[in-house]
Amino acid sequence: MENTKQPWQSLPPPPPPPPPENPRSKISPTVLKMRTTSPSFFQSHSQPQKQTLTPTGPYFFYGSLQDQSLLVDLLDVKHASHLRPAYIEGYKCKLWGHYPALLLGDPGDTVTGAVYEIHTAEDARKLAAYEGPSYTTVECSIRYADGESPMQTEGYVFLFVGNMRDLSEGSFDLKLWSERRARN
């Protein structure tokens, strides 16, 4: 039988971002590095076979990117207050370490999260760099859960494309993750 694994499927998961070096700072060295790195770095060091899309528009977040303070740090914006509760159908999540991994699911599967509008390709590249090579950007149909108009839209989400053997059953707890981040 022929080996059908992609080279990136045998890589171990990357470690989580390190905590801030200065205990009084809530910004991790990873985010600081990304904020001080030239935009051309993200263009020249992208991995097109895994991260081919860096579109702008609505992005559906189902994990740590739902944390407004992380978005503020990562995208170097003053506030990220336009997160709208939403869900996508036909997907499911497993855990990759402490982080959720979005996978294709059955038609009845639903993943809840939030939507944030990405206005620049540079911000889309920052998000893709944060997610890393084990995720790829794909198009998805988003349904808003806040009762406001529009009720649905087409957008983007980060789909797990890493090693499936690294996944486990479980669910991501945003509140617990945010509390841990605040302590670091």
OpenMM code with the backbone's topology and positions (N, CA, C; nanometers):
from openmm import Vec3, app, unit

residues = "MET GLU ASN THR LYS GLN PRO TRP GLN SER LEU PRO PRO PRO PRO PRO PRO PRO PRO PRO GLU ASN PRO ARG SER LYS ILE SER PRO THR VAL LEU LYS MET ARG THR THR SER PRO SER PHE PHE GLN SER HIS SER GLN PRO GLN LYS GLN THR LEU THR PRO THR GLY PRO TYR PHE PHE TYR GLY SER LEU GLN ASP GLN SER LEU LEU VAL ASP LEU LEU ASP VAL LYS HIS ALA SER HIS LEU ARG PRO ALA TYR ILE GLU GLY TYR LYS CYS LYS LEU TRP GLY HIS TYR PRO ALA LEU LEU LEU GLY ASP PRO GLY ASP THR VAL THR GLY ALA VAL TYR GLU ILE HIS THR ALA GLU ASP ALA ARG LYS LEU ALA ALA TYR GLU GLY PRO SER TYR THR THR VAL GLU CYS SER ILE ARG TYR ALA ASP GLY GLU SER PRO MET GLN THR GLU GLY TYR VAL PHE LEU PHE VAL GLY ASN MET ARG ASP LEU SER GLU GLY SER PHE ASP LEU LYS LEU TRP SER GLU ARG ARG ALA ARG ASN".split()
positions = [
    Vec3(0.0850, -0.1193, 0.0000),
    Vec3(0.0000, 0.0000, 0.0000),
    Vec3(0.0887, 0.1245, 0.0000),
    Vec3(0.0522, 0.2196, -0.0777),
    Vec3(0.1286, 0.3413, -0.0927),
    Vec3(0.1053, 0.4360, 0.0257),
    Vec3(0.2107, 0.5042, 0.0705),
    Vec3(0.1980, 0.5996, 0.1804),
    Vec3(0.1361, 0.7278, 0.1254),
    Vec3(0.0183, 0.7641, 0.1740),
    Vec3(-0.0521, 0.8822, 0.1243),
    Vec3(-0.0391, 1.0016, 0.2175),
    Vec3(0.0428, 0.9921, 0.3190),
    Vec3(0.0600, 1.1033, 0.4129),
    Vec3(0.1349, 1.2180, 0.3461),
    Vec3(0.0940, 1.3355, 0.3769),
    Vec3(0.1657, 1.4543, 0.3338),
    Vec3(0.2821, 1.4766, 0.4294),
    Vec3(0.3917, 1.5397, 0.3844),
    Vec3(0.5063, 1.5615, 0.4737),
    Vec3(0.4697, 1.6369, 0.6008),
    Vec3(0.3770, 1.7315, 0.5924),
    Vec3(0.3408, 1.8115, 0.7092),
    Vec3(0.2566, 1.7338, 0.8088),
    Vec3(0.2015, 1.6174, 0.7691),
    Vec3(0.1182, 1.5389, 0.8599),
    Vec3(0.2005, 1.4621, 0.9622),
    Vec3(0.3300, 1.4477, 0.9400),
    Vec3(0.4117, 1.3724, 1.0344),
    Vec3(0.4873, 1.4637, 1.1311),
    Vec3(0.4680, 1.5942, 1.1189),
    Vec3(0.5357, 1.6871, 1.2088),
    Vec3(0.4665, 1.6900, 1.3449),
    Vec3(0.5436, 1.7006, 1.4536),
    Vec3(0.4797, 1.7127, 1.5850),
    Vec3(0.4153, 1.8504, 1.5984),
    Vec3(0.3151, 1.8625, 1.6849),
    Vec3(0.2516, 1.9936, 1.7007),
    Vec3(0.3515, 2.0920, 1.7610),
    Vec3(0.3405, 2.2191, 1.7216),
    Vec3(0.4312, 2.3173, 1.7803),
    Vec3(0.3925, 2.3427, 1.9249),
    Vec3(0.4876, 2.3887, 2.0046),
    Vec3(0.4535, 2.4207, 2.1431),
    Vec3(0.3649, 2.5448, 2.1459),
    Vec3(0.2883, 2.5631, 2.2535),
    Vec3(0.2079, 2.6851, 2.2632),
    Vec3(0.3000, 2.8058, 2.2721),
    Vec3(0.2488, 2.9248, 2.2399),
    Vec3(0.3325, 3.0440, 2.2497),
    Vec3(0.3874, 3.0583, 2.3917),
    Vec3(0.5122, 3.1043, 2.4039),
    Vec3(0.5700, 3.1183, 2.5377),
    Vec3(0.5025, 3.2300, 2.6157),
    Vec3(0.5062, 3.2214, 2.7486),
    Vec3(0.4494, 3.3302, 2.8289),
    Vec3(0.5371, 3.4542, 2.8169),
    Vec3(0.4842, 3.5686, 2.8552),
    Vec3(0.5639, 3.6912, 2.8485),
    Vec3(0.6888, 3.6798, 2.9351),
    Vec3(0.8007, 3.7395, 2.8859),
    Vec3(0.9237, 3.7380, 2.9639),
    Vec3(0.9100, 3.8300, 3.0855),
    Vec3(0.8400, 3.9402, 3.0667),
    Vec3(0.8157, 4.0328, 3.1761),
    Vec3(0.6835, 3.9922, 3.2408),
    Vec3(0.6844, 3.9464, 3.3662),
    Vec3(0.5608, 3.8998, 3.4280),
    Vec3(0.4511, 4.0052, 3.4342),
    Vec3(0.4872, 4.1329, 3.4258),
    Vec3(0.3852, 4.2390, 3.4301),
    Vec3(0.3223, 4.2621, 3.2933),
    Vec3(0.3864, 4.2122, 3.1882),
    Vec3(0.3331, 4.2262, 3.0538),
    Vec3(0.2416, 4.1088, 3.0238),
    Vec3(0.1313, 4.1361, 2.9587),
    Vec3(0.0395, 4.0287, 2.9213),
    Vec3(0.0598, 3.9906, 2.7746),
    Vec3(0.1570, 4.0499, 2.7095),
    Vec3(0.1830, 4.0212, 2.5698),
    Vec3(0.2949, 3.9183, 2.5619),
    Vec3(0.2684, 3.8065, 2.4961),
    Vec3(0.3689, 3.7011, 2.4860),
    Vec3(0.4786, 3.7427, 2.3884),
    Vec3(0.5988, 3.6838, 2.4014),
    Vec3(0.7070, 3.7139, 2.3078),
    Vec3(0.6681, 3.6826, 2.1634),
    Vec3(0.5848, 3.5821, 2.1421),
    Vec3(0.5413, 3.5483, 2.0064),
    Vec3(0.4624, 3.6629, 1.9458),
    Vec3(0.3684, 3.7171, 2.0218),
    Vec3(0.2885, 3.8291, 1.9721),
    Vec3(0.3768, 3.9517, 1.9535),
    Vec3(0.4680, 3.9780, 2.0482),
    Vec3(0.5587, 4.0919, 2.0343),
    Vec3(0.6424, 4.0799, 1.9076),
    Vec3(0.6933, 3.9599, 1.8815),
    Vec3(0.7739, 3.9380, 1.7616),
    Vec3(0.6908, 3.9640, 1.6371),
    Vec3(0.5667, 3.9147, 1.6364),
    Vec3(0.4814, 3.9344, 1.5196),
    Vec3(0.4489, 4.0824, 1.4990),
    Vec3(0.4325, 4.1557, 1.6094),
    Vec3(0.3984, 4.2980, 1.5983),
    Vec3(0.5159, 4.3802, 1.5474),
    Vec3(0.6381, 4.3329, 1.5715),
    Vec3(0.7557, 4.4099, 1.5315),
    Vec3(0.8205, 4.3559, 1.4039),
    Vec3(0.7604, 4.2555, 1.3449),
    Vec3(0.8141, 4.1963, 1.2230),
    Vec3(0.7566, 4.2681, 1.1012),
    Vec3(0.8412, 4.2875, 1.0022),
    Vec3(0.7994, 4.3525, 0.8785),
    Vec3(0.6909, 4.2711, 0.8097),
    Vec3(0.5910, 4.3375, 0.7492),
    Vec3(0.4880, 4.2644, 0.6754),
    Vec3(0.5471, 4.1773, 0.5640),
    Vec3(0.6611, 4.2176, 0.5087),
    Vec3(0.7208, 4.1379, 0.4013),
    Vec3(0.7660, 4.0011, 0.4522),
    Vec3(0.7941, 3.9884, 0.5827),
    Vec3(0.8309, 3.8587, 0.6390),
    Vec3(0.7173, 3.7592, 0.6198),
    Vec3(0.5942, 3.8037, 0.6441),
    Vec3(0.4802, 3.7142, 0.6325),
    Vec3(0.4588, 3.6731, 0.4871),
    Vec3(0.4932, 3.7612, 0.3928),
    Vec3(0.4794, 3.7269, 0.2519),
    Vec3(0.5881, 3.6292, 0.2091),
    Vec3(0.7137, 3.6538, 0.2488),
    Vec3(0.8239, 3.5714, 0.2009),
    Vec3(0.8384, 3.4407, 0.2766),
    Vec3(0.7825, 3.4303, 0.3969),
    Vec3(0.7963, 3.3087, 0.4752),
    Vec3(0.6669, 3.2289, 0.4850),
    Vec3(0.5691, 3.2645, 0.4033),
    Vec3(0.4451, 3.1869, 0.4078),
    Vec3(0.4699, 3.0517, 0.3433),
    Vec3(0.3865, 2.9570, 0.3748),
    Vec3(0.3983, 2.8235, 0.3189),
    Vec3(0.2788, 2.8022, 0.2270),
    Vec3(0.2932, 2.8371, 0.0980),
    Vec3(0.1780, 2.8388, 0.0100),
    Vec3(0.1057, 2.7058, -0.0026),
    Vec3(0.1756, 2.5940, 0.0139),
    Vec3(0.1065, 2.4674, 0.0020),
    Vec3(0.0110, 2.4446, 0.1176),
    Vec3(0.0264, 2.5156, 0.2287),
    Vec3(-0.0613, 2.4963, 0.3434),
    Vec3(-0.1442, 2.6203, 0.3718),
    Vec3(-0.0906, 2.7362, 0.3475),
    Vec3(-0.1592, 2.8615, 0.3774),
    Vec3(-0.1744, 2.9402, 0.2472),
    Vec3(-0.2586, 2.8931, 0.1573),
    Vec3(-0.2701, 2.9581, 0.0281),
    Vec3(-0.3632, 3.0782, 0.0330),
    Vec3(-0.4587, 3.0793, 0.1232),
    Vec3(-0.5529, 3.1902, 0.1310),
    Vec3(-0.5150, 3.2870, 0.2424),
    Vec3(-0.5100, 3.4128, 0.2100),
    Vec3(-0.5003, 3.5177, 0.3129),
    Vec3(-0.6022, 3.6254, 0.2756),
    Vec3(-0.7283, 3.5829, 0.2637),
    Vec3(-0.8312, 3.6772, 0.2215),
    Vec3(-0.8752, 3.7692, 0.3348),
    Vec3(-0.9393, 3.8750, 0.2947),
    Vec3(-1.0022, 3.9635, 0.3917),
    Vec3(-1.1506, 3.9297, 0.3966),
    Vec3(-1.2154, 3.9745, 0.5033),
    Vec3(-1.3583, 3.9484, 0.5186),
    Vec3(-1.3868, 3.8888, 0.6543),
    Vec3(-1.5044, 3.8307, 0.6715),
    Vec3(-1.5415, 3.7727, 0.8003),
    Vec3(-1.4648, 3.6428, 0.8272),
    Vec3(-1.4051, 3.6337, 0.9452),
    Vec3(-1.3373, 3.5122, 0.9890),
    Vec3(-1.4129, 3.4546, 1.1083),
    Vec3(-1.4400, 3.3261, 1.1023),
    Vec3(-1.5050, 3.2564, 1.2125),
    Vec3(-1.3968, 3.1998, 1.3036),
    Vec3(-1.4003, 3.2397, 1.4315),
    Vec3(-1.3054, 3.1915, 1.5315),
    Vec3(-1.3773, 3.0998, 1.6288),
    Vec3(-1.3154, 2.9880, 1.6622),
    Vec3(-1.3759, 2.8884, 1.7504),
    Vec3(-1.2857, 2.8543, 1.8676),
    Vec3(-1.1719, 2.9200, 1.8797),
    Vec3(-1.0766, 2.8901, 1.9864),
    Vec3(-1.0228, 3.0169, 2.0482),
    Vec3(-0.8915, 3.0212, 2.0683),
    Vec3(-0.8282, 3.1322, 2.1403),
    Vec3(-0.8471, 3.2668, 2.0709),
    Vec3(-0.8696, 3.2673, 1.9396),
    Vec3(-0.8879, 3.3945, 1.8699),
    Vec3(-1.0194, 3.4635, 1.9047),
    Vec3(-1.1065, 3.3967, 1.9794),
    Vec3(-1.2280, 3.4618, 2.0290),
    Vec3(-1.1959, 3.5574, 2.1438),
    Vec3(-1.0772, 3.5462, 2.2006),
    Vec3(-1.0346, 3.6316, 2.3114),
    Vec3(-0.9994, 3.7695, 2.2548),
    Vec3(-1.0777, 3.8700, 2.2913),
    Vec3(-1.0575, 4.0036, 2.2364),
    Vec3(-0.9181, 4.0591, 2.2667),
    Vec3(-0.8664, 4.0326, 2.3854),
    Vec3(-0.7339, 4.0864, 2.4188),
    Vec3(-0.6249, 4.0229, 2.3330),
    Vec3(-0.6407, 3.8960, 2.2961),
    Vec3(-0.5438, 3.8326, 2.2062),
    Vec3(-0.5496, 3.8980, 2.0688),
    Vec3(-0.6694, 3.9233, 2.0181),
    Vec3(-0.6817, 3.9899, 1.8881),
    Vec3(-0.6204, 4.1291, 1.8902),
    Vec3(-0.6425, 4.2014, 1.9981),
    Vec3(-0.5852, 4.3350, 2.0115),
    Vec3(-0.4324, 4.3264, 2.0038),
    Vec3(-0.3734, 4.2328, 2.0779),
    Vec3(-0.2278, 4.2159, 2.0776),
    Vec3(-0.1767, 4.1671, 1.9431),
    Vec3(-0.2408, 4.0672, 1.8886),
    Vec3(-0.1947, 4.0036, 1.7654),
    Vec3(-0.2036, 4.0973, 1.6455),
    Vec3(-0.3143, 4.1682, 1.6341),
    Vec3(-0.3355, 4.2550, 1.5185),
    Vec3(-0.2908, 4.3984, 1.5436),
    Vec3(-0.2465, 4.4258, 1.6663),
    Vec3(-0.1998, 4.5589, 1.7050),
    Vec3(-0.3072, 4.6646, 1.6764),
    Vec3(-0.4275, 4.6391, 1.7300),
    Vec3(-0.5390, 4.7325, 1.7177),
    Vec3(-0.5763, 4.7826, 1.8568),
    Vec3(-0.6529, 4.8906, 1.8610),
    Vec3(-0.6906, 4.9478, 1.9906),
    Vec3(-0.7983, 4.8663, 2.0602),
    Vec3(-0.8899, 4.8070, 1.9827),
    Vec3(-0.9945, 4.7231, 2.0413),
    Vec3(-1.0458, 4.6267, 1.9349),
    Vec3(-1.1022, 4.5183, 1.9787),
    Vec3(-1.1598, 4.4174, 1.8891),
    Vec3(-1.3028, 4.3908, 1.9341),
    Vec3(-1.3818, 4.4966, 1.9358),
    Vec3(-1.5151, 4.4869, 1.9949),
    Vec3(-1.6219, 4.4364, 1.8995),
    Vec3(-1.5896, 4.4126, 1.7752),
    Vec3(-1.6920, 4.3716, 1.6804),
    Vec3(-1.6967, 4.2208, 1.6585),
    Vec3(-1.6759, 4.1455, 1.7632),
    Vec3(-1.6916, 4.0006, 1.7558),
    Vec3(-1.8403, 3.9685, 1.7675),
    Vec3(-1.8916, 3.8930, 1.6715),
    Vec3(-2.0329, 3.8554, 1.6744),
    Vec3(-2.0453, 3.7063, 1.6998),
    Vec3(-2.1324, 3.6650, 1.7927),
    Vec3(-2.1528, 3.5222, 1.8143),
    Vec3(-2.2103, 3.4580, 1.6879),
    Vec3(-2.1595, 3.3386, 1.6587),
    Vec3(-2.2010, 3.2722, 1.5356),
    Vec3(-2.1760, 3.1224, 1.5472),
    Vec3(-2.2139, 3.0510, 1.4416),
    Vec3(-2.1851, 2.9078, 1.4355),
    Vec3(-2.1694, 2.8668, 1.2898),
    Vec3(-2.1021, 2.7530, 1.2716),
    Vec3(-2.0890, 2.6948, 1.1391),
    Vec3(-2.1360, 2.5500, 1.1478),
    Vec3(-2.1946, 2.5020, 1.0411),
    Vec3(-2.2477, 2.3661, 1.0379),
    Vec3(-2.1610, 2.2790, 0.9472),
    Vec3(-2.1581, 2.1489, 0.9797),
    Vec3(-2.0813, 2.0552, 0.8997),
    Vec3(-1.9369, 2.0410, 0.9451),
    Vec3(-1.9078, 2.0931, 1.0641),
    Vec3(-1.7733, 2.0852, 1.1210),
    Vec3(-1.7826, 2.0318, 1.2632),
    Vec3(-1.6702, 1.9835, 1.3136),
    Vec3(-1.6597, 1.9394, 1.4526),
    Vec3(-1.5216, 1.9769, 1.5025),
    Vec3(-1.5038, 1.9734, 1.6341),
    Vec3(-1.3741, 2.0057, 1.6941),
    Vec3(-1.3241, 1.8894, 1.7790),
    Vec3(-1.1940, 1.8742, 1.7784),
    Vec3(-1.1234, 1.7883, 1.8725),
    Vec3(-1.0180, 1.8769, 1.9365),
    Vec3(-0.9409, 1.8216, 2.0273),
    Vec3(-0.8356, 1.9002, 2.0911),
    Vec3(-0.6993, 1.8623, 2.0350),
    Vec3(-0.6179, 1.9642, 2.0146),
    Vec3(-0.4784, 1.9497, 1.9754),
    Vec3(-0.3993, 2.0147, 2.0882),
    Vec3(-0.3614, 1.9350, 2.1873),
    Vec3(-0.3064, 1.9917, 2.3095),
    Vec3(-0.4182, 2.0643, 2.3823),
    Vec3(-0.3960, 2.1928, 2.4119),
    Vec3(-0.4986, 2.2746, 2.4781),
    Vec3(-0.5873, 2.3488, 2.3789),
    Vec3(-0.5565, 2.3365, 2.2498),
    Vec3(-0.6239, 2.4165, 2.1489),
    Vec3(-0.7237, 2.3333, 2.0685),
    Vec3(-0.8319, 2.3968, 2.0227),
    Vec3(-0.9274, 2.3227, 1.9413),
    Vec3(-0.8757, 2.3052, 1.7986),
    Vec3(-0.9103, 2.1945, 1.7396),
    Vec3(-0.8749, 2.1649, 1.6011),
    Vec3(-1.0049, 2.1425, 1.5251),
    Vec3(-1.0324, 2.2283, 1.4297),
    Vec3(-1.1551, 2.2188, 1.3509),
    Vec3(-1.1364, 2.1165, 1.2404),
    Vec3(-1.2341, 2.0275, 1.2299),
    Vec3(-1.2317, 1.9223, 1.1285),
    Vec3(-1.3638, 1.9217, 1.0539),
    Vec3(-1.3616, 1.8660, 0.9336),
    Vec3(-1.4876, 1.8454, 0.8632),
    Vec3(-1.5696, 1.7447, 0.9425),
    Vec3(-1.6967, 1.7708, 0.9545),
    Vec3(-1.7845, 1.6824, 1.0305),
    Vec3(-1.8998, 1.6358, 0.9448),
    Vec3(-2.0027, 1.5911, 1.0109),
    Vec3(-2.1245, 1.5482, 0.9433),
    Vec3(-2.2167, 1.6687, 0.9250),
    Vec3(-2.3149, 1.6588, 0.8361),
    Vec3(-2.4055, 1.7721, 0.8134),
    Vec3(-2.4728, 1.8244, 0.9406),
    Vec3(-2.5000, 1.7404, 1.0377),
    Vec3(-2.5661, 1.7844, 1.1608),
    Vec3(-2.4726, 1.8420, 1.2653),
    Vec3(-2.3408, 1.8332, 1.2443),
    Vec3(-2.2442, 1.8857, 1.3420),
    Vec3(-2.2408, 2.0380, 1.3366),
    Vec3(-2.2261, 2.0999, 1.4536),
    Vec3(-2.2219, 2.2459, 1.4645),
    Vec3(-2.1089, 2.2871, 1.5566),
    Vec3(-2.0374, 2.3930, 1.5191),
    Vec3(-1.9325, 2.4512, 1.6022),
    Vec3(-1.9709, 2.5960, 1.6288),
    Vec3(-1.9706, 2.6347, 1.7564),
    Vec3(-2.0030, 2.7733, 1.7923),
    Vec3(-1.8748, 2.8534, 1.8090),
    Vec3(-1.8870, 2.9832, 1.7908),
    Vec3(-1.7714, 3.0707, 1.8042),
    Vec3(-1.8121, 3.2153, 1.7841),
    Vec3(-1.7235, 3.2908, 1.7218),
    Vec3(-1.7479, 3.4328, 1.6986),
    Vec3(-1.6844, 3.4739, 1.5666),
    Vec3(-1.7381, 3.5802, 1.5077),
    Vec3(-1.6894, 3.6303, 1.3796),
    Vec3(-1.6264, 3.7675, 1.3985),
    Vec3(-1.5139, 3.7847, 1.3320),
    Vec3(-1.4426, 3.9126, 1.3334),
    Vec3(-1.4088, 3.9484, 1.1893),
    Vec3(-1.4301, 4.0724, 1.1538),
    Vec3(-1.4034, 4.1206, 1.0182),
    Vec3(-1.2564, 4.1571, 1.0038),
    Vec3(-1.1886, 4.0911, 0.9102),
    Vec3(-1.0478, 4.1195, 0.8808),
    Vec3(-1.0441, 4.2095, 0.7576),
    Vec3(-0.9825, 4.3274, 0.7731),
    Vec3(-0.9858, 4.4284, 0.6678),
    Vec3(-0.8627, 4.4300, 0.5782),
    Vec3(-0.7508, 4.3740, 0.6235),
    Vec3(-0.6285, 4.3808, 0.5427),
    Vec3(-0.5675, 4.2419, 0.5255),
    Vec3(-0.4994, 4.2238, 0.4119),
    Vec3(-0.4290, 4.0973, 0.3874),
    Vec3(-0.3183, 4.0784, 0.4905),
    Vec3(-0.2579, 4.1873, 0.5366),
    Vec3(-0.1541, 4.1776, 0.6395),
    Vec3(-0.2114, 4.1153, 0.7677),
    Vec3(-0.3295, 4.1595, 0.8087),
    Vec3(-0.3921, 4.1007, 0.9273),
    Vec3(-0.4266, 3.9536, 0.9035),
    Vec3(-0.4714, 3.9206, 0.7835),
    Vec3(-0.5001, 3.7802, 0.7519),
    Vec3(-0.3726, 3.6967, 0.7609),
    Vec3(-0.2601, 3.7512, 0.7151),
    Vec3(-0.1319, 3.6793, 0.7251),
    Vec3(-0.0892, 3.6645, 0.8708),
    Vec3(-0.1151, 3.7651, 0.9531),
    Vec3(-0.0818, 3.7544, 1.0956),
    Vec3(-0.1614, 3.6411, 1.1613),
    Vec3(-0.2894, 3.6331, 1.1264),
    Vec3(-0.3728, 3.5257, 1.1814),
    Vec3(-0.3205, 3.3892, 1.1364),
    Vec3(-0.2877, 3.3779, 1.0080),
    Vec3(-0.2376, 3.2506, 0.9552),
    Vec3(-0.1053, 3.2138, 1.0225),
    Vec3(-0.0196, 3.3118, 1.0465),
    Vec3(0.1080, 3.2850, 1.1140),
    Vec3(0.0831, 3.2411, 1.2580),
    Vec3(-0.0131, 3.3034, 1.3252),
    Vec3(-0.0466, 3.2648, 1.4621),
    Vec3(-0.0970, 3.1203, 1.4658),
    Vec3(-0.1837, 3.0851, 1.3728),
    Vec3(-0.2381, 2.9495, 1.3692),
    Vec3(-0.1302, 2.8475, 1.3341),
    Vec3(-0.0368, 2.8833, 1.2487),
    Vec3(0.0735, 2.7941, 1.2152),
    Vec3(0.0410, 2.6995, 1.1015),
    Vec3(0.1394, 2.6174, 1.0652),
    Vec3(0.1257, 2.5314, 0.9473),
    Vec3(0.0302, 2.4137, 0.9640),
    Vec3(-0.0177, 2.3889, 1.0837),
    Vec3(-0.1126, 2.2782, 1.1025),
    Vec3(-0.2569, 2.3202, 1.0755),
    Vec3(-0.2758, 2.4439, 1.0336),
    Vec3(-0.4085, 2.4945, 0.9989),
    Vec3(-0.4009, 2.5608, 0.8623),
    Vec3(-0.5104, 2.5533, 0.7891),
    Vec3(-0.5209, 2.6209, 0.6611),
    Vec3(-0.6510, 2.6999, 0.6571),
    Vec3(-0.6525, 2.8056, 0.5814),
    Vec3(-0.7707, 2.8903, 0.5687),
    Vec3(-0.8632, 2.8324, 0.4622),
    Vec3(-0.9890, 2.8129, 0.4986),
    Vec3(-1.0882, 2.7637, 0.4028),
    Vec3(-1.2125, 2.8512, 0.4094),
    Vec3(-1.2886, 2.8500, 0.3021),
    Vec3(-1.4150, 2.9219, 0.2988),
    Vec3(-1.5199, 2.8436, 0.3758),
    Vec3(-1.6119, 2.9167, 0.4365),
    Vec3(-1.7207, 2.8510, 0.5099),
    Vec3(-1.8447, 2.9398, 0.5083),
    Vec3(-1.9575, 2.8793, 0.5355),
    Vec3(-2.0834, 2.9511, 0.5479),
    Vec3(-2.1085, 2.9746, 0.6963),
    Vec3(-2.1261, 3.1002, 0.7339),
    Vec3(-2.1388, 3.1395, 0.8745),
    Vec3(-2.2816, 3.1843, 0.9022),
    Vec3(-2.3351, 3.1382, 1.0143),
    Vec3(-2.4676, 3.1824, 1.0595),
    Vec3(-2.4496, 3.2564, 1.1919),
    Vec3(-2.4996, 3.3799, 1.1947),
    Vec3(-2.4882, 3.4602, 1.3166),
    Vec3(-2.5927, 3.4162, 1.4182),
    Vec3(-2.5558, 3.4241, 1.5458),
    Vec3(-2.6435, 3.3779, 1.6541),
    Vec3(-2.6935, 3.4922, 1.7416),
    Vec3(-2.6793, 3.6174, 1.6950),
    Vec3(-2.7183, 3.7310, 1.7787),
    Vec3(-2.8503, 3.7944, 1.7370),
    Vec3(-2.9163, 3.7408, 1.6344),
    Vec3(-3.0453, 3.7935, 1.5909),
    Vec3(-3.0356, 3.9209, 1.5091),
    Vec3(-2.9147, 3.9715, 1.4850),
    Vec3(-2.8978, 4.0944, 1.4068),
    Vec3(-2.8774, 4.0617, 1.2594),
    Vec3(-2.8966, 4.1613, 1.1766),
    Vec3(-2.8782, 4.1453, 1.0332),
    Vec3(-2.7344, 4.1807, 0.9961),
    Vec3(-2.6723, 4.1120, 0.9049),
    Vec3(-2.7217, 3.9958, 0.8335),
    Vec3(-2.7216, 3.8721, 0.9225),
    Vec3(-2.8057, 3.7773, 0.8887),
    Vec3(-2.8174, 3.6547, 0.9679),
    Vec3(-2.7146, 3.5504, 0.9271),
    Vec3(-2.6619, 3.5625, 0.8042),
    Vec3(-2.5577, 3.4700, 0.7613),
    Vec3(-2.4699, 3.5382, 0.6584),
    Vec3(-2.3506, 3.4800, 0.6392),
    Vec3(-2.2547, 3.5346, 0.5436),
    Vec3(-2.1581, 3.4245, 0.5028),
    Vec3(-2.0855, 3.4494, 0.3985),
    Vec3(-1.9756, 3.3611, 0.3597),
    Vec3(-1.8492, 3.4207, 0.4178),
    Vec3(-1.7623, 3.3361, 0.4691),
    Vec3(-1.6401, 3.3853, 0.5304),
    Vec3(-1.5320, 3.2786, 0.5297),
    Vec3(-1.4456, 3.2853, 0.6299),
    Vec3(-1.3278, 3.1996, 0.6347),
    Vec3(-1.3095, 3.1431, 0.7753),
    Vec3(-1.2426, 3.0287, 0.7808),
    Vec3(-1.2146, 2.9624, 0.9075),
    Vec3(-1.0830, 2.8878, 0.8925),
    Vec3(-1.0160, 2.8620, 1.0049),
    Vec3(-0.8921, 2.7850, 1.0039),
    Vec3(-0.9239, 2.6384, 1.0309),
    Vec3(-0.8969, 2.5540, 0.9319),
    Vec3(-0.9222, 2.4107, 0.9374),
    Vec3(-0.7925, 2.3385, 0.9730),
    Vec3(-0.8006, 2.2424, 1.0638),
    Vec3(-0.6824, 2.1662, 1.1052),
    Vec3(-0.6400, 2.0730, 0.9920),
    Vec3(-0.5112, 2.0775, 0.9558),
    Vec3(-0.4559, 1.9902, 0.8529),
    Vec3(-0.3312, 1.9187, 0.9055),
    Vec3(-0.3136, 1.9209, 1.0364),
    Vec3(-0.1981, 1.8558, 1.0990),
    Vec3(-0.2184, 1.7064, 1.1131),
    Vec3(-0.1373, 1.6462, 1.1964),
    Vec3(-0.1396, 1.5023, 1.2182),
    Vec3(-0.2608, 1.4651, 1.3035),
    Vec3(-0.3509, 1.3888, 1.2469),
    Vec3(-0.4740, 1.3499, 1.3173),
    Vec3(-0.4455, 1.2658, 1.4417),
    Vec3(-0.3319, 1.1978, 1.4456),
    Vec3(-0.2978, 1.1168, 1.5632),
    Vec3(-0.2677, 1.2040, 1.6850),
    Vec3(-0.2430, 1.3331, 1.6642),
    Vec3(-0.2145, 1.4243, 1.7747),
    Vec3(-0.3412, 1.4791, 1.8396),
    Vec3(-0.4561, 1.4427, 1.7873),
    Vec3(-0.5829, 1.4961, 1.8378),
    Vec3(-0.6423, 1.4050, 1.9442),
    Vec3(-0.7176, 1.4662, 2.0336),
    Vec3(-0.7880, 1.3897, 2.1362),
    Vec3(-0.9302, 1.4442, 2.1487),
    Vec3(-1.0145, 1.3652, 2.2114),
    Vec3(-1.1517, 1.4095, 2.2359),
    Vec3(-1.1489, 1.5152, 2.3466),
    Vec3(-1.2434, 1.6049, 2.3431),
    Vec3(-1.2532, 1.7080, 2.4458),
    Vec3(-1.3019, 1.8370, 2.3843),
    Vec3(-1.3178, 1.9365, 2.4682),
    Vec3(-1.3652, 2.0653, 2.4183),
    Vec3(-1.2777, 2.1774, 2.4740),
    Vec3(-1.2726, 2.2847, 2.3988),
    Vec3(-1.1946, 2.4024, 2.4343),
    Vec3(-1.2768, 2.4911, 2.5263),
    Vec3(-1.2148, 2.5378, 2.6346),
    Vec3(-1.2812, 2.6258, 2.7302),
    Vec3(-1.2172, 2.7640, 2.7199),
    Vec3(-1.2839, 2.8552, 2.6493),
    Vec3(-1.2299, 2.9891, 2.6270),
    Vec3(-1.2090, 3.0633, 2.7578),
    Vec3(-1.3031, 3.0512, 2.8496),
    Vec3(-1.2915, 3.1221, 2.9775),
    Vec3(-1.1666, 3.0759, 3.0532),
    Vec3(-1.1448, 2.9460, 3.0618),
    Vec3(-1.0269, 2.8921, 3.1293),
    Vec3(-0.8995, 2.9349, 3.0569),
    Vec3(-0.8988, 2.9288, 2.9240),
    Vec3(-0.7823, 2.9702, 2.8465),
    Vec3(-0.7508, 3.1181, 2.8719),
    Vec3(-0.8545, 3.2022, 2.8733),
    Vec3(-0.8350, 3.3464, 2.8964),
    Vec3(-0.7813, 3.3732, 3.0367),
    Vec3(-0.8306, 3.2981, 3.1358),
    Vec3(-0.7810, 3.3151, 3.2731),
    Vec3(-0.6342, 3.2769, 3.2830),
    Vec3(-0.5954, 3.1677, 3.2170),
    Vec3(-0.4541, 3.1256, 3.2157),
    Vec3(-0.3679, 3.2300, 3.1476),
    Vec3(-0.4161, 3.2846, 3.0379),
    Vec3(-0.3412, 3.3875, 2.9647),
    Vec3(-0.3241, 3.5129, 3.0504),
    Vec3(-0.4276, 3.5501, 3.1228),
    Vec3(-0.4215, 3.6707, 3.2072),
    Vec3(-0.3202, 3.6542, 3.3215),
    Vec3(-0.3035, 3.5304, 3.3702),
    Vec3(-0.2082, 3.5063, 3.4789),
    Vec3(-0.0638, 3.5129, 3.4323),
    Vec3(-0.0408, 3.4856, 3.3033),
    Vec3(0.0974, 3.4847, 3.2499),
    Vec3(0.1476, 3.6210, 3.2193),
] * unit.nanometer
topology = app.Topology()
chain = topology.addChain("A")
for resn in residues:
    res = topology.addResidue(resn, chain)
    for name in ("N", "CA", "C"):
        topology.addAtom(name, app.Element.getBySymbol(name[0]), res)
